[in-house]
Amino acid sequence: MNLSFYHYLMKYRDAKAKDDISLFANHAYNDHAFPKHSNDYHELSSYLEMNGAYLESMSIFDKVWELYLLEANK
């Protein structure tokens, strides 16, 4: 999959949704420093651990990462 993780995550962005993944996507959209072109798990997780105060739990990132990988392998 050539789609970056950020661009994959944006498919879950929804101003009205209140689920964990949509909230993550909405916050990442507003985070202008988010590594938008990265496909690297370690780069993204390190960034979120240091700068992702909006992410309630890293397990949310891990869940979306698994979905991203599943779709990439279709």
C-alpha positions in Angstrom: 0.0 0.0 0.0 1.4 3.3 -1.0 -1.1 5.2 1.2 0.6 6.7 4.3 -0.8 5.9 7.7 -2.1 9.5 8.1 -4.0 9.3 4.8 -5.5 6.0 5.8 -6.5 7.4 9.2 -8.3 10.3 7.5 -11.0 8.0 6.2 -12.2 7.8 9.9 -12.3 11.5 10.3 -15.9 12.7 11.2 -16.8 15.8 13.1 -19.9 14.1 14.6 -18.4 10.8 15.6 -17.3 10.2 19.1 -15.7 6.8 18.9 -12.0 6.5 19.7 -10.8 6.0 16.2 -12.7 9.0 14.8 -11.5 11.2 17.7 -7.9 10.1 17.0 -8.4 11.0 13.3 -9.9 14.3 14.1 -7.0 15.2 16.4 -4.4 14.0 14.0 -5.9 16.2 11.3 -5.5 19.2 13.5 -2.0 18.2 14.5 0.1 20.1 11.9 3.3 18.3 13.0 1.9 14.8 12.6 4.2 12.8 10.3 1.8 12.7 7.4 4.0 10.8 4.9 5.2 8.1 7.3 4.5 4.4 7.0 6.9 3.5 9.7 5.3 2.1 12.9 8.2 3.1 15.2 8.4 6.7 13.9 4.6 7.1 14.3 4.4 5.5 17.7 7.4 7.5 19.0 5.8 10.7 17.7 2.5 9.9 19.4 4.2 8.9 22.7 6.0 12.2 22.8 3.4 14.5 21.2 0.0 12.8 21.1 -1.5 14.0 24.3 -4.8 13.9 22.5 -4.6 10.1 22.2 -6.2 8.6 25.3 -4.3 5.3 24.9 -1.6 4.0 22.5 -3.9 0.9 22.1 -6.1 3.1 19.8 -3.1 3.7 17.6 -2.2 0.0 17.6 -5.8 -0.9 16.7 -5.8 1.5 13.7 -2.3 0.3 12.7 -3.6 -3.3 12.5 -6.5 -2.2 10.3 -4.1 -0.3 8.2 -1.9 -3.4 7.7 -4.9 -5.6 7.0 -6.1 -3.3 4.3 -2.6 -3.0 2.9 -2.4 -6.7 2.4 -5.6 -7.1 0.5 
